[in-house]
Amino acid sequence: MPRPFLDEAHIHPAIRSNIAMHQQAIVQEVMTAIRDNDVVVVGMGMNPFPRMARKALDDAGQAYRYLEYGNYLNTWRERNALKMWTGWPTFPMVFVKGTLVGGAANLQALIDSGELKKMLA
């Protein structure tokens, strides 16, 4: 399922490094967490959906790593870099074994169907 990206040939050479390095610290932090943990939830404060995802995992007895980045009032630029990296438009972003599975509702569906256990087996 390819998403369209602006071809590098259409980006002026003088700004390519700006684009490549934009907010990469947050992306690298999430990538490291995904590498080191079976389940990662990336969220933000003041948003109820990351809490729902964490509660669903707690109720299922599944360990996870939670990363929280700001809230509605701050750090939107950093969170935007994660949205651009994943293509997922909302928080939370839930990763299972390195695969983006969606948000809280998607996670709950995986738990309810038994698919989450299969993915972690």
C-alpha positions in Angstrom: 0.0 0.0 0.0 2.2 2.8 -1.2 1.5 6.3 -0.1 2.5 9.2 -2.3 5.6 11.1 -1.3 7.1 14.1 -3.0 9.9 12.7 -5.2 13.3 13.9 -4.0 14.0 15.1 -7.6 11.3 17.8 -6.8 13.0 19.0 -3.6 15.7 21.6 -4.0 19.1 20.2 -2.9 19.6 23.1 -0.5 16.7 22.0 1.7 17.0 18.2 1.5 18.9 17.9 4.7 16.4 20.1 6.5 13.6 17.7 5.5 15.7 14.6 6.3 16.6 15.8 9.8 13.3 17.5 10.8 12.4 16.3 14.3 14.3 13.1 13.9 15.1 12.8 17.6 11.5 11.9 18.4 11.2 9.5 15.5 14.5 7.8 16.5 13.2 7.6 20.1 10.0 5.8 19.0 12.0 3.6 16.6 14.2 2.5 19.5 11.2 1.7 21.7 9.7 -0.3 18.9 12.9 -2.2 18.4 13.2 -3.0 22.2 9.6 -3.7 23.1 6.9 -6.0 21.8 4.2 -3.5 22.3 4.6 0.3 22.2 1.8 2.9 22.7 2.7 6.5 21.6 0.3 9.0 23.0 -0.2 12.5 24.3 -1.6 14.0 27.4 -5.2 15.3 27.6 -6.3 12.8 24.9 -8.5 10.0 26.3 -7.6 7.5 23.5 -4.1 6.7 24.6 -5.5 6.0 28.1 -8.1 3.6 26.5 -5.3 1.8 24.7 -3.3 1.4 27.8 -6.3 0.2 29.8 -7.1 -2.3 27.1 -3.5 -3.7 27.4 -3.6 -3.6 31.2 -6.9 -5.5 31.2 -5.4 -8.1 28.7 -2.4 -8.5 31.0 -0.1 -7.4 28.2 3.1 -5.5 29.0 3.9 -2.4 26.9 6.0 0.7 26.7 4.3 4.0 26.8 5.7 7.2 25.3 3.9 10.4 25.8 4.6 13.6 23.9 3.1 16.8 25.1 -0.6 17.6 24.9 -3.0 19.7 22.8 -1.3 22.9 24.0 2.4 22.0 23.1 4.9 19.9 21.1 2.6 19.6 18.1 5.6 19.9 15.8 7.3 16.9 17.3 4.1 14.8 17.1 3.5 16.0 13.6 6.9 14.4 12.6 5.5 11.0 13.9 2.4 11.4 11.9 4.4 12.2 8.8 6.7 9.2 9.5 3.9 6.7 10.0 1.1 8.1 7.9 -1.2 7.5 10.9 -3.2 10.7 11.6 -4.1 10.4 15.3 -2.9 9.3 18.7 -2.4 6.8 20.0 -0.1 5.0 17.6 0.1 1.4 18.7 2.9 -0.8 17.5 3.0 -4.6 17.9 6.2 -6.4 17.1 7.3 -3.4 15.0 4.0 -3.2 13.1 1.7 -0.2 13.3 -1.7 -1.6 14.2 -3.6 1.7 14.5 -5.1 3.4 17.5 -7.2 2.4 20.5 -10.2 1.0 18.6 -7.9 -1.0 16.3 -6.1 -2.4 19.3 -9.3 -3.3 21.1 -10.4 -5.2 18.0 -7.2 -7.1 17.9 -7.6 -8.0 21.5 -11.2 -9.0 21.1 -10.5 -11.2 18.1 -7.5 -12.9 19.7 -5.2 -11.6 16.9 -3.0 -9.7 19.4 -2.1 -12.9 21.1 -1.3 -14.5 17.7 0.9 -11.5 16.8 2.8 -11.8 20.0 3.3 -15.6 19.9 
